[in-house]
Amino acid sequence: MQRSRRHDPYPFTWEIPAAIFAGVLLVLVLGIHIGRAAANLLAGAGWGWPAREELFRSLPGMLGGDATAGLPRAFHGGAGQGALWTSISVCELLLLILLGWAFKIGLDRWGPHRVQGMATRAQAEQMLGRTRLRKASAVVRPDLYGTRRNRP
């Protein structure tokens, strides 16, 4: 991997990791609510979403197995405890996979071991063009497009 020759004087501070932690926590809380709403919808009780002030206050009730915790009083019925846990688990698993994928993309783009100074395929095509790349292929990649006798 390449290392930058320039020194970045900006120190690592707590703000960026704290913002990432808060964002992940918010996604996981919203995943619990989405899982509960999906369980209620599949049970035939309809899609229910809590008011903003109940977003965090209803978590203990939901994690205790109450599918209607934090929902308006007009909301009747709800999913059973097994369906609630299954739906929340599936939703959280999907969100964790999505967060891991986003983390990988972020590290590839801005992480400490990113490749610096390399053009993408689109940038190379824009600057060189396909015809020029074909003509210069033996110089650009002699291991792949060298003379015939050098090819494996």
C-alpha positions in Angstrom: 0.0 0.0 0.0 1.1 3.5 -0.6 1.8 6.0 2.1 1.4 9.7 1.8 4.6 11.7 1.6 3.0 14.6 3.2 2.3 14.8 6.9 -1.3 15.6 7.9 -1.1 17.9 10.9 -4.7 17.4 11.9 -4.8 15.2 15.0 -7.2 12.4 15.5 -9.9 13.7 17.9 -13.1 12.2 19.4 -15.6 14.0 17.3 -15.6 11.8 14.2 -15.7 8.5 16.1 -18.5 9.9 18.4 -20.5 10.9 15.3 -20.1 7.5 13.8 -21.1 5.8 17.1 -24.2 8.1 17.4 -25.1 7.4 13.8 -24.8 3.6 14.2 -26.8 3.7 17.5 -29.6 5.7 15.8 -29.7 3.2 12.9 -30.0 0.3 15.3 -32.8 2.0 17.3 -34.6 2.8 14.1 -34.1 -0.9 13.1 -35.8 -2.0 16.2 -38.8 0.2 15.4 -38.9 -0.9 11.8 -38.7 -4.6 12.9 -41.6 -4.0 15.3 -43.7 -2.2 12.7 -43.1 -5.0 10.2 -44.1 -7.7 12.8 -47.3 -5.8 13.5 -48.0 -5.4 9.8 -47.5 -9.1 9.2 -49.7 -9.9 12.2 -52.5 -7.9 10.7 -52.4 -5.0 13.2 -51.2 -2.4 10.6 -48.1 -0.3 10.4 -47.5 1.6 13.6 -44.8 4.2 14.2 -44.2 6.0 17.6 -44.2 9.7 18.1 -40.8 11.3 18.2 -40.7 11.6 22.0 -41.4 7.9 22.3 -38.6 6.8 20.0 -36.2 6.0 22.9 -38.8 5.7 25.8 -40.5 2.7 24.1 -37.4 0.6 23.7 -37.6 -1.2 27.1 -41.2 -2.2 26.5 -40.4 -3.4 23.0 -37.4 -5.4 24.1 -39.6 -6.9 26.8 -41.9 -8.3 24.2 -44.7 -5.6 24.0 -45.3 -5.0 20.3 -47.5 -1.9 21.0 -45.2 -0.1 23.4 -45.0 3.6 22.5 -47.7 3.5 19.9 -50.8 5.7 20.0 -53.6 4.3 22.1 -55.8 3.9 19.0 -53.4 1.1 17.9 -55.0 -2.2 18.9 -53.6 -5.7 18.7 -50.0 -6.4 17.8 -47.6 -9.2 17.0 -46.8 -12.0 19.4 -43.5 -12.0 21.2 -41.9 -14.6 18.9 -42.9 -12.8 15.8 -41.7 -9.5 17.3 -38.2 -11.0 18.1 -37.9 -12.7 14.8 -38.8 -9.5 12.8 -36.5 -7.3 14.9 -33.6 -9.8 14.5 -34.0 -10.0 10.8 -34.2 -6.2 10.4 -31.2 -5.7 12.7 -29.2 -8.3 10.8 -29.9 -6.6 7.5 -29.0 -3.2 8.9 -25.7 -4.5 10.3 -24.8 -5.9 6.9 -25.6 -2.6 5.4 -23.6 -0.7 8.0 -20.6 -3.1 7.4 -20.8 -2.5 3.7 -20.9 1.3 4.2 -18.0 1.1 6.6 -15.9 -0.9 4.1 -16.7 1.6 1.3 -15.8 4.5 3.7 -12.4 2.9 4.6 -11.6 2.2 1.0 -12.3 5.9 0.2 -11.0 7.8 3.2 -9.2 5.2 5.3 -5.5 5.2 6.2 -4.6 2.4 3.8 -6.5 3.8 0.7 -4.6 3.7 -2.6 -3.6 7.3 -3.5 -2.9 8.7 -6.9 -4.5 5.9 -8.9 -7.0 6.7 -11.7 -10.3 4.9 -11.9 -11.3 3.2 -15.1 -13.6 6.0 -16.1 -10.8 8.6 -15.5 -8.3 6.6 -17.5 -10.9 6.2 -20.4 -11.6 9.9 -20.3 -7.9 11.0 -20.4 -6.5 8.3 -22.7 -9.4 6.9 -24.7 -9.8 3.3 -25.7 -7.8 3.5 -28.8 -4.8 5.0 -27.1 -5.1 2.5 -24.2 -5.0 -0.4 -26.8 -1.9 1.0 -28.5 -0.1 1.5 -25.2 -1.2 -1.7 -23.5 2.2 -3.3 -23.8 3.8 -0.4 -22.0 1.0 0.0 -19.4 0.8 -3.8 -18.6 3.7 -5.6 -20.0 2.9 -8.7 -17.9 -0.5 -9.0 -19.7 0.1 -7.4 -23.1 3.8 -7.7 -23.8 5.3 -9.3 -26.9 4.1 -12.7 -27.8 7.3 -14.5 -26.8 7.1 -12.9 -23.3 3.6 -14.1 -22.7 3.2 -17.2 -20.5 
